[in-house]
């Protein structure tokens, strides 16, 4: 049975307390998101929802591993103290837990970022934007795979990653692996969070509403601050006494995926606080506008779109001014070129789609 270390050190208390709080944040956010999706989206979940559910499960599992590092791994104690109190087995167990922590960290962040990108491609139906999002998804997938494989392949034999008492071999620079992947993680966070900003700014909305949308989508930039602090703590770790110096980095590593999961859910929680949520079934103006009676305000050209109606709802209908008979819908209703109404209800910001209708008439010359 593993030795249970007394909870006396500050890093231990910080990791345990943080694990409780950090677990609640994504659980509440994802629960609210799923409730909103099921209630206001005709009971349908899409790929982004399933990915964020998986990310939440892995992120909460990460917290359990972090607590185990503090309670049975001796995180916060010096290596010499652990050897005196519990022997070599506790050091081996701690390093096994740390290996699992690295895997869970990369997996939870990777799933959360893929969920955000999947949501982007559903909201912004612009080909160039979709291609960039797909490129970002490939980058995130490669990043997660490198860290996952590196967690085991950094040492030869593999057992040397956690047992340096009974195995002989060679190890690469583990701290360098963590630092490089941490830097790439910050880079991908910045790219993903800033990606929709030009498109949101180009919407023909009042400035305060643009800012509100940009803040809603960009709130994940706070995760970059946590990532930067985590990276700074990793650089300061003395690998010769990892249990003592690694506690703060472990705590910030635990915070990062939970914040990212929470931030990715915030744009989809707006129906729960909207004063018009009781009219959600009719949001997007439903069938009443299929005839084209939109009550448009005088339009100003901004990014190729002009605002048709400005109200307090979180959805908008936009009209393209690119020429030809075209429509752009931010409420989930769109028309294909065959003139049929393909009505669907996405959540909140909806899909911004541009479609064109062409009418061919024959007349005698």
SVG drawing of the C-alpha trace seen along z (x, -y; Angstrom):
<svg xmlns="http://www.w3.org/2000/svg" viewBox="-44 -54 67 57">
<polyline fill="none" stroke="black" stroke-width="0.4" points="0.0,0.0 1.4,-3.4 2.7,-5.6 0.5,-8.6 2.4,-11.8 1.3,-14.3 -0.3,-17.4 2.2,-19.9 3.8,-21.7 2.4,-24.7 2.7,-23.1 0.7,-20.1 -2.1,-22.3 -2.1,-24.4 -2.3,-21.4 -5.2,-19.8 -7.2,-23.0 -6.6,-23.9 -7.8,-20.5 -11.1,-20.9 -11.8,-24.4 -10.4,-23.6 -12.6,-20.5 -15.8,-22.5 -15.2,-25.2 -15.2,-22.9 -17.9,-20.7 -20.3,-23.6 -19.4,-25.2 -19.8,-22.0 -23.0,-21.1 -24.4,-24.5 -23.3,-24.2 -24.9,-20.8 -28.1,-22.0 -28.3,-25.0 -27.6,-22.9 -30.2,-20.4 -32.8,-23.0 -32.2,-25.5 -30.7,-23.4 -33.5,-20.9 -31.8,-18.4 -28.8,-18.0 -25.1,-17.9 -22.4,-18.3 -18.7,-17.4 -17.5,-20.4 -19.8,-19.4 -18.6,-15.8 -15.0,-16.9 -15.4,-19.3 -17.2,-16.6 -14.1,-14.4 -11.8,-17.3 -13.7,-17.9 -13.5,-14.3 -9.7,-14.2 -9.2,-17.6 -11.0,-16.4 -9.1,-13.1 -5.9,-15.3 -6.9,-16.8 -7.2,-13.4 -3.6,-12.6 -2.4,-15.9 -3.9,-15.1 -2.3,-11.7 1.1,-13.4 0.7,-15.4 -0.8,-12.7 1.1,-9.5 3.9,-10.9 5.3,-13.3 5.2,-16.4 6.4,-19.3 8.9,-17.3 12.6,-17.1 13.8,-13.9 15.9,-13.0 12.9,-13.4 10.8,-11.1 13.5,-8.4 13.8,-8.6 10.0,-8.6 8.8,-6.1 11.7,-4.7 12.3,-4.3 8.8,-3.1 7.3,-6.5 9.8,-8.2 8.9,-5.6 5.2,-6.1 5.5,-9.9 7.4,-9.8 4.8,-7.3 2.1,-9.8 4.0,-12.6 4.2,-10.7 0.4,-10.1 0.0,-13.8 1.9,-14.8 -0.3,-12.5 -3.5,-13.8 -2.4,-17.5 -1.7,-17.1 -4.8,-15.2 -7.2,-17.6 -5.7,-20.6 -5.7,-19.0 -9.4,-18.0 -10.4,-21.4 -8.6,-23.2 -10.1,-20.8 -13.5,-21.5 -13.0,-25.3 -11.8,-24.9 -14.8,-22.6 -17.1,-25.3 -15.4,-27.9 -16.0,-26.0 -19.7,-25.7 -20.1,-29.4 -17.9,-31.0 -18.8,-29.4 -16.0,-31.2 -13.7,-28.9 -10.5,-30.7 -11.4,-30.6 -12.3,-26.9 -8.9,-26.1 -7.0,-28.0 -9.0,-26.3 -8.2,-22.9 -4.5,-23.8 -4.6,-24.8 -6.3,-21.5 -3.5,-19.6 -0.9,-21.6 -2.6,-20.9 -2.9,-17.1 0.9,-17.0 1.7,-18.9 -0.3,-16.5 1.3,-13.5 4.8,-14.8 4.2,-15.4 2.4,-12.1 5.2,-10.1 7.9,-12.2 6.6,-11.4 7.7,-7.8 10.4,-7.9 12.5,-10.6 14.2,-7.8 15.6,-4.4 14.5,-2.0 11.0,-3.3 11.0,-2.2 13.8,-4.7 11.3,-7.5 10.1,-6.6 12.5,-4.1 16.1,-5.2 17.0,-2.8 16.7,0.5 17.2,-0.4 20.3,-1.8 20.0,-3.7 19.9,-7.2 17.4,-10.1 17.0,-13.2 16.4,-16.6 12.9,-16.3 12.7,-19.9 13.6,-21.0 10.8,-18.8 8.3,-20.4 9.6,-23.9 9.4,-23.6 6.0,-22.0 4.9,-24.6 6.0,-27.4 4.2,-25.8 1.1,-25.5 1.1,-29.2 1.6,-29.9 -1.4,-27.7 -3.5,-29.3 -2.8,-32.8 -3.5,-31.8 -6.8,-30.0 -8.1,-32.8 -7.2,-35.6 -8.4,-33.7 -12.0,-34.9 -11.3,-38.5 -11.1,-40.1 -14.3,-38.4 -16.1,-39.5 -14.9,-43.0 -16.1,-43.0 -19.7,-42.4 -22.1,-45.3 -23.0,-45.7 -22.8,-48.5 -19.3,-48.8 -20.2,-47.8 -21.8,-44.6 -18.7,-43.9 -16.5,-44.3 -18.8,-42.1 -18.6,-39.3 -14.8,-39.7 -14.4,-39.5 -16.6,-36.5 -14.5,-34.6 -11.2,-36.0 -11.7,-35.3 -9.5,-32.2 -6.5,-34.6 -6.4,-34.5 -5.2,-30.9 -2.1,-32.2 -1.2,-34.1 -1.5,-30.9 0.5,-29.0 3.3,-31.7 3.5,-31.4 3.6,-27.6 6.4,-27.8 8.4,-30.1 8.0,-27.7 9.1,-24.8 12.3,-26.6 13.0,-27.1 12.6,-23.4 15.7,-21.6 15.3,-18.1 17.7,-16.7 15.0,-17.6 11.9,-17.5 9.4,-16.6 10.2,-19.8 10.6,-22.2 7.9,-20.9 4.8,-21.6 4.0,-25.1 4.4,-24.0 2.1,-21.1 -0.6,-23.4 -0.5,-25.8 -0.5,-22.8 -3.7,-21.6 -5.3,-25.0 -4.6,-25.5 -6.9,-22.8 -9.7,-23.6 -9.7,-27.2 -9.5,-26.4 -12.5,-24.0 -14.4,-26.7 -13.5,-29.5 -14.6,-27.4 -18.1,-27.0 -18.7,-30.6 -19.9,-31.7 -22.5,-29.0 -23.9,-29.9 -25.5,-33.1 -29.0,-31.6 -29.1,-30.8 -28.7,-34.5 -30.4,-36.1 -33.6,-38.0 -35.0,-36.7 -34.4,-33.0 -38.1,-32.4 -38.3,-33.2 -35.4,-30.9 -37.6,-28.7 -38.3,-31.6 -34.8,-33.2 -33.5,-34.0 -36.9,-35.3 -37.8,-31.7 -40.2,-31.4 -41.5,-34.9 -38.5,-36.2 -38.3,-33.4 -40.3,-35.7 -37.5,-38.3 -39.5,-40.8 -36.6,-41.8 -37.3,-45.3 -33.8,-46.4 -32.2,-49.5 -30.2,-51.6 -27.1,-49.5 -23.5,-50.6 -21.0,-48.4 -18.7,-46.7 -16.9,-43.6 -19.4,-42.8 -22.4,-42.6 -25.1,-45.1 -27.2,-44.7 -30.9,-44.0 -32.2,-44.5 -30.6,-45.5 -32.1,-44.2 -31.0,-42.8 -30.9,-39.2 -27.7,-37.3 -28.4,-36.2 -28.3,-38.4 -29.4,-38.2 -27.0,-39.7 -27.4,-40.5 -24.5,-40.2 -23.7,-43.1 -21.4,-41.3 -23.9,-41.5 -26.4,-39.1 -29.3,-37.8 -27.7,-36.5 -28.5,-36.1 -26.4,-35.6 -27.9,-34.2 -26.5,-34.3 -29.6,-32.6 -29.3,-29.2 -31.8,-29.7 -30.4,-29.6 -31.6,-29.0 -29.8,-26.8 -29.7,-27.7 -32.7,-25.4 -34.8,-27.8 -35.6,-25.3 -35.6,-26.4 -33.1,-24.3 -34.0,-25.4 -31.8,-24.4 -31.3,-25.9 -27.7,-26.4 -27.0,-27.9 -26.5,-31.6 -24.1,-33.2 -25.2,-30.7 -23.6,-30.0 -22.8,-32.9 -23.4,-31.5 -23.5,-33.2 -25.6,-31.6 -26.6,-32.8 -29.8,-32.4 -29.8,-32.7 -33.0,-32.9 -32.9,-32.2 -35.8,-33.6 -36.5,-33.0 -38.2,-35.7 -38.8,-36.2 -36.3,-38.4"/>
</svg>
